[in-house]
Amino acid sequence: MYILEARLRRIIYVIIFEFFAIVFSTVLLAALSQGDAAGSLPVAIVVSVVAVVWNFVYNTGFEALEQKLKLTERTVITRILHAIGFEGGLILAIIPIFMYWYQVGFIEAFMMEAALLVFFLVYTFVFTWVFDRIFPLPRPVEA
């Protein structure tokens, strides 16, 4: 168990999360495209970079909108809208990448993205649970 300062904890989280995301995405994309891992590694890296950049841009904008609207708490509806907006933007960014890289049509690229979306739902839950056990929050989480 390692207690880290909040900023360092977030940096370590992103680095480790994205490293394993690239590894697992490479394998999954190779299977989905019926190709080899070497052919899917570059696109997995590009998708990872797109996801990190989109995460930063989207959350910065979302938080600015919350401040502009003077929202003081995130309700279930707010969280649902946040998730839909984030994933929707990510899908719009990634599908053209898959279409170009794998030379497939929209439907096949969409199915690849859907498979990744399901994978990341499970991966994020498991990774975060394990990460929190190894690097607990430096302070108690407030209710």
N, C-alpha and C positions, 0 to 999 in steps of 0.2 A: 504494500500500500504506500503510495507516494502522494503527499499533499503538495500541490503546485499553486502558484499565484494564478489568478483567473486568466490573465492574458496568455501566459505560457501554456496553461492547460488547454486553451482553445487552439493554439498553434500546434501543439503536439497532437491534439485530437484530429485536426484537419490533415496533417501530414500522414499519420498512421492510417486514418480512414481512407484517404485517397490512394495510398500505396496499395492497400488490399483491394480497394474498389477497382483499381486498374488491373490487378492480377486476376480477380474473379471475373471482371467484365471481359477481359481478353479471352478467357476460357469459354464463357457463355457466348460471346459473339462468334467465336470460331465454330462452336457447335451449331449456332443458329444459321450461320452462313455456309455451313458445311465446308469450311476452309481450315486453314491451320492457324495456330496461335500467332505466329510471326506476321501473318497477314492482318490479324485483328488488333495486335498491340498498338500500332499507331492510332487507329481510330479510337481505341479505349482511352489513350492518353488525351486525344483531342476532346473527347466527350467529358473526361474528368476536368480538364481545364475550363471548358464551357460551363460545366456545372458549378465549379468554384466561383467563376466570374459572375455567372447569373445569380448565384446565391448572394454574393456581396451586393450586386446592383439592385436586385429585387428587394432584399431586406432593408437596404438603405432607403429605397423609395417608399417601401411599405411603412417603415417607421416614420419617415417624414410626413406621409399622408396621415398617419395616426396623430402626429403632433398638430398638423394643420386642422384636423377635425376635432382636436382636443379630446381624444379618446383616452380614458384613464385606465381601462382594463381590457383584456382580450377575452371576449366572450367565446362561447363555442362557435357561434356564427362567424365571428372574426377569424378564428383559427381555421374554420372550414374554407372561408374565402381566401385566406392566406395560402393554404395548401393548394387549392384549385388554381389560383393565379400562378403560384410558383411552378407547379408541375405542368400547367398549360404552356407557360413560356418555355420551359425546358423541352417539352415535346416539340414545339414549333422550331426550336433551334436545332434539335438533334435529328429529326426525321430527314431533313435535306442532307445532312452529313452522311447518314446511312445510305440514302438513295445514291449519292455520288460515289461513295467509297465502294459499296458492294454492287453497284450497277443494278439496283432493284427498283421496283415501282413503289408507289406510295403505300399500298396496303402491306406489302412485305416489310417495308421499313417501319411502318406503324406497329406491326406485330413484333418486330425485334425490340422496338422501344417499349411496348407493353410488357414483354418478357423481362426487360431490364427494370422496369418500374416495379413489377412484382418482386423480383430479386432484391431490389434496393429497399423495399418495404421491410422485408425480413432481415436483410443484412444490417440495416440501420438500427433496428431494434436490438438485435443480438450484439452488434459491435458496441453500441452505447451502453448496454447493460454490463458487458465485460469491462469496457473502459472505465465506467463509474466504480467498479469494484477495485480496479488497479489504481486509478487516480480519482479518489473521492473529491467531492466539492470541498473547497476550503472553508466553507461556512454552511450552517444548516439552511436548507431550502425553506423559504417562508411559504406558508399556506396561502 
